Amino acid sequence: MISLSHICKEYRVATRSEGMKAALKSFFKREYISVEALKDISFDIKRGEIVGYIGPNGAGKSTTVKILCGVLVPTSGNCSVLGLVPWENRLKHVSHIGVVFGQRSQLLWDIPVIDSFSLLKDIYRVDELSYKENLEELSYVFGLEEYLSIPVRQLSLGQRMRCEIAASMLHNPQILFLDEPTIGLDAVSQIAVRNYIRRINKEKDVTVLLTTHDMGDVEALAERVMLIGKGQILYDGSFSSMKSRYDTVNLITIEYDPTMHLKQPEHTALVSNENGRAILSVDTSKTAASSVIGQLSSSLWVKDISVQSRPIEEIIAEIYEEYEI
């Protein structure tokens, strides 16, 4: 379906020192440095997968997506999407893919949204019946009815992003490349987008590559995660495996009879204990949270107890620190 093999991408970036003298010198003779955006990237994505492609700013996520879309040509390496080389077969290639760049618009700025949709219909040669069915469904799912007659420039960021996502799906693509697709969306709109992606993935076997800083999107949609940093793939595996590998701390909150004495179980750290409410940090690499709960329940009269894992954002930040990115 999607295959990248030893992809590298270098950019030549003009540099100069500060000051008028340096500015005049660069006018006649520019100096350049080479920046490696991607360093020997290789991966395969099967039909029907939803893959989260995550990493810090400047890691190479958008560069990868642009190569897969045929917008950029890599410095070296091989790439195949649906059996086509994206930058060599662009017209045929783009008819099978849908793309959303959160920072770039495919809608025309000064005309109503519906006119941009109509133009995309003609560009992708979508037949009239399919277009009407898709437009009706997408308008209902994303609540677009009241925005279709409004020029894009008059929409808020969240409203525009809903229209952008709908525009990428009008021609029934087999693959969706989503780069920060939920930027600016409120919670209700985010849920609607996630539900729709799940649905088309299940019903139409649409393959999705999702790049985002919103770990809620990744956790809700992607079973597989690829972590990129400094132009290299640092992790490629299941989301659950990544969590179990790095999420070695649970917080247990227990409410108990304050007249009783709390005996702290092994491999725990007492975060707080006041008026019959205690919070303990559990090292799950040494003991299970269920074991700690069992020890507490056997020695205390427990009113309430809850277990909380670390937020996924903290886990990702820890991985960044481990790889010094």
FIBAGU-139219 format. One line per 5 residues: number of its first residue (from 1); their letters; for each residue y, z negated, x negated of C-alpha. Coordinates in steps of 0.05 Angstrom, whole numbers, always signed. Last residue first. Layout:
<rs>
NUM> A> Y:Z:X | ...
</rs>
This chain:
<rs>
325> IEYEE> +311:-416:-303 | +278:-466:-351 | +207:-452:-328 | +195:-525:-310 | +266:-531:-283
320> YIEAI> +256:-472:-236 | +190:-502:-213 | +226:-568:-198 | +279:-530:-158 | +224:-497:-117
315> IEEIP> +193:-565:-102 | +260:-594:-82 | +273:-535:-34 | +204:-545:-4 | +227:-614:+22
310> RSQVS> +182:-669:-4 | +126:-690:+43 | +136:-743:+96 | +85:-792:+124 | +97:-837:+184
305> IDKVW> +78:-907:+206 | +95:-949:+267 | +82:-1020:+292 | +33:-1041:+239 | +4:-1111:+237
300> LSSSL> -10:-1113:+163 | -69:-1119:+114 | -118:-1068:+141 | -63:-1019:+162 | -31:-1020:+93
295> QGIVS> -97:-1005:+58 | -114:-949:+106 | -44:-918:+100 | -52:-918:+24 | -120:-883:+30
290> SAATK> -90:-832:+78 | -35:-817:+28 | -88:-797:-22 | -89:-827:-92 | -75:-804:-163
285> STDVS> -44:-735:-155 | -16:-760:-88 | +33:-807:-124 | +59:-844:-63 | +131:-866:-53
280> LIARG> +136:-926:-6 | +188:-940:+48 | +186:-1007:+83 | +212:-1032:+149 | +197:-1104:+169
275> NENSV> +268:-1129:+158 | +278:-1095:+91 | +232:-1061:+41 | +257:-1002:+0 | +232:-950:-48
270> LATHE> +168:-988:-67 | +128:-945:-115 | +56:-927:-101 | -3:-914:-147 | -37:-979:-126
265> PQKLH> -21:-1010:-58 | +39:-1058:-49 | +20:-1120:-11 | +71:-1130:+45 | +74:-1202:+69
260> MTPDY> +75:-1215:+144 | +133:-1246:+183 | +167:-1178:+185 | +112:-1150:+231 | +108:-1077:+209
255> EITIL> +146:-1012:+207 | +120:-964:+154 | +152:-903:+122 | +107:-866:+73 | +140:-817:+26
250> NVTDY> +94:-766:-7 | +97:-743:-80 | +52:-692:-114 | +83:-630:-84 | +77:-585:-144
245> RSKMS> +5:-560:-142 | -6:-573:-68 | +58:-536:-50 | +41:-476:-93 | -29:-474:-66
240> SFSGD> -2:-474:+6 | +45:-416:-8 | -12:-374:-34 | -7:-340:-101 | +38:-305:-151
235> YLIQG> +78:-349:-198 | +125:-335:-256 | +136:-260:-246 | +187:-240:-298 | +260:-215:-294
230> KGILM> +291:-281:-315 | +254:-315:-258 | +209:-288:-203 | +166:-329:-156 | +117:-290:-113
225> VREAL> +93:-325:-50 | +35:-309:-4 | +24:-339:+66 | +95:-319:+85 | +128:-328:+153
220> AEVDG> +150:-400:+169 | +150:-427:+98 | +186:-366:+71 | +239:-367:+126 | +249:-442:+119
215> MDHTT> +256:-432:+44 | +322:-397:+56 | +339:-368:-12 | +310:-301:+10 | +269:-241:-9
210> LLVTV> +218:-219:+44 | +168:-163:+32 | +137:-146:+99 | +78:-102:+117 | +74:-80:+190
205> DKEKN> +5:-87:+220 | +31:-64:+288 | +10:-124:+332 | +5:-179:+280 | +62:-158:+234
200> IRRIY> +104:-135:+293 | +95:-204:+324 | +107:-246:+262 | +171:-207:+247 | +194:-217:+319
195> NRVAI> +181:-292:+317 | +219:-299:+252 | +279:-260:+278 | +281:-300:+343 | +276:-366:+304
190> QSVAD> +333:-346:+259 | +375:-326:+320 | +366:-395:+351 | +382:-431:+285 | +446:-392:+273
185> LGITP> +446:-330:+230 | +495:-321:+172 | +442:-298:+123 | +377:-287:+160 | +358:-221:+127
180> EDLFL> +368:-243:+54 | +334:-180:+27 | +283:-155:+78 | +240:-96:+58 | +199:-77:+119
175> IQPNH> +139:-30:+113 | +105:+13:+166 | +172:+29:+199 | +178:+38:+274 | +242:+81:+274
170> LMSAA> +288:+30:+306 | +266:-27:+261 | +320:-26:+207 | +374:-20:+260 | +350:-83:+294
165> IECRM> +356:-122:+229 | +426:-96:+219 | +446:-112:+290 | +424:-184:+282 | +461:-186:+216
160> RQGLS> +525:-161:+249 | +524:-217:+300 | +513:-270:+246 | +569:-242:+202 | +617:-239:+261
155> LQRVP> +630:-172:+294 | +697:-136:+296 | +681:-92:+235 | +618:-67:+270 | +657:-35:+327
150> ISLYE> +637:-64:+395 | +598:-24:+448 | +530:-51:+426 | +553:-123:+420 | +542:-149:+492
145> ELGFV> +471:-122:+496 | +450:-147:+428 | +410:-209:+447 | +362:-205:+388 | +297:-198:+428
140> YSLEE> +328:-162:+488 | +368:-111:+447 | +306:-100:+403 | +262:-85:+463 | +312:-39:+497
135> LNEKY> +328:-3:+432 | +254:+6:+416 | +238:+35:+485 | +299:+80:+484 | +285:+106:+414
130> SLEDV> +211:+117:+429 | +229:+159:+491 | +283:+199:+455 | +241:+219:+395 | +260:+187:+328
125> RYIDK> +282:+239:+278 | +299:+187:+224 | +370:+214:+215 | +377:+229:+290 | +358:+158:+311
120> LLSFS> +400:+130:+255 | +461:+166:+285 | +445:+137:+354 | +440:+67:+324 | +507:+77:+289
115> DIVPI> +537:+100:+356 | +507:+38:+391 | +541:-8:+340 | +610:+18:+359 | +650:+55:+305
110> DWLLQ> +693:+30:+248 | +644:+0:+199 | +585:+48:+202 | +520:+8:+202 | +476:+8:+139
105> SRQGF> +511:-54:+115 | +503:-88:+47 | +503:-163:+30 | +443:-182:+73 | +405:-119:+51
100> VVGIH> +358:-98:+107 | +308:-42:+96 | +258:-6:+140 | +205:+39:+110 | +163:+99:+131
95> SVHKL> +218:+152:+138 | +247:+127:+72 | +188:+155:+32 | +190:+226:+60 | +263:+235:+42
90> RNEWP> +258:+196:-23 | +198:+230:-55 | +215:+223:-129 | +252:+157:-125 | +198:+123:-82
85> VLGLV> +135:+149:-118 | +90:+160:-58 | +19:+135:-42 | +43:+88:+12 | +90:+57:-40
80> SCNGS> +74:+72:-113 | +110:+48:-175 | +97:+61:-249 | +130:+33:-311 | +194:+47:-351
75> TPVLV> +269:+45:-344 | +261:+39:-269 | +296:+88:-222 | +340:+54:-169 | +351:+70:-95
70> GCLIK> +278:+90:-86 | +264:+34:-36 | +214:+0:-82 | +264:+6:-139 | +318:-25:-95
65> VTTSK> +271:-82:-76 | +256:-98:-149 | +330:-98:-166 | +343:-144:-107 | +294:-195:-133
60> GAGNP> +312:-191:-207 | +326:-264:-225 | +401:-257:-220 | +408:-310:-166 | +348:-356:-166
55> GIYGV> +277:-335:-145 | +236:-317:-85 | +194:-259:-61 | +157:-282:+2 | +101:-236:+21
50> IEGRK> +79:-218:+91 | +15:-177:+84 | -6:-124:+135 | -25:-71:+84 | -38:-99:+15
45> IDFSI> +15:-117:-36 | +2:-105:-110 | +39:-134:-170 | +66:-118:-239 | +133:-132:-270
40> DKLAE> +141:-118:-345 | +211:-147:-355 | +260:-134:-299 | +336:-142:-303 | +337:-133:-378
35> VSIYE> +411:-129:-399 | +430:-81:-455 | +498:-91:-488 | +555:-42:-491 | +619:-32:-531
30> RKFFS> +672:+16:-507 | +714:+58:-553 | +782:+86:-532 | +798:+40:-473 | +757:-15:-505
25> KLAAK> +808:-19:-562 | +866:-25:-514 | +832:-82:-476 | +814:-117:-542 | +887:-115:-563
20> MGESR> +911:-139:-495 | +869:-202:-496 | +798:-224:-481 | +738:-195:-516 | +700:-135:-490
15> TAVRY> +635:-117:-457 | +606:-57:-420 | +537:-68:-389 | +479:-21:-401 | +424:-39:-351
10> EKCIH> +350:-46:-365 | +293:-42:-315 | +219:-53:-332 | +160:-40:-287 | +91:-54:-317
5> SLSIM> +53:-32:-255 | +81:-38:-185 | +36:-23:-125 | +51:-24:-51 | +0:+0:+0
</rs>
